[in-house]
């Protein structure tokens, strides 16, 4: 998502993305600190996951992306996770940790990832690393991956944070990405998304269904976090 451009432009874009990461972590920590210990075991907004699962996932994501930062800095291939099975097992185990321990892990891993970002040189940001899904990306994209995680999952925690609390420029970037991704999926319905001053078209099958809403409502819809028809599968 971060444009290459000139070094100055790339550095400015990274600054914006780091700002989104910082804001997203603050929202996550706001929800996490406001939850009682008993509420960690209650359902989140993600089907089948408790709030503890979501927190463990956000924590594990920081550690996994930290491995990619290490890869970029050292040039030594360091996968996000040893396997997807281990990732899933770590989330299950993390969800069962005492709430105070899970809170502390989230703060620690987020701070370590921020330190990792600060450790990279201008050249390091261009190093190619592999995501958990097998895509090769420049290390600069790791900041966007983290921004998505913390912003969206701050909402998924089921506290008082909603898409209305997320920055407009982040919501636009997120919708841009997902419209492009969904447009490549076989069998996806054609949809026209309309928000004040913004419109997106998802290419797909059939006559485009028109979905109107505010920018936060459109972002919630395109991430699969809305009951509006046509219902889209969840994402992230």
Buried (B, 14 or more C-beta within 10 A) or exposed (E): BBEEEEEEEBBBBBEBBBBBBBBBBEBBBBBBEEBEEEBBEEEBBBEEBBBBBBBBBBBBBBBBBBBBBBBBBEEEEBBBBEEEEEBEEBBEEBBEBEBEEBBEBBBEBBEEBBEBBEEBEEEBBBBEBBBBEEEEBBBBBBBBBBBBBBBBBBBBBBBEBEBEBBBEEBBBBBBBBBBEEBBEEEEBBBBBBBBEEBEBEBBBEEEBBEBEBBBBBBBBBBBBBBEBEEEBEEBB
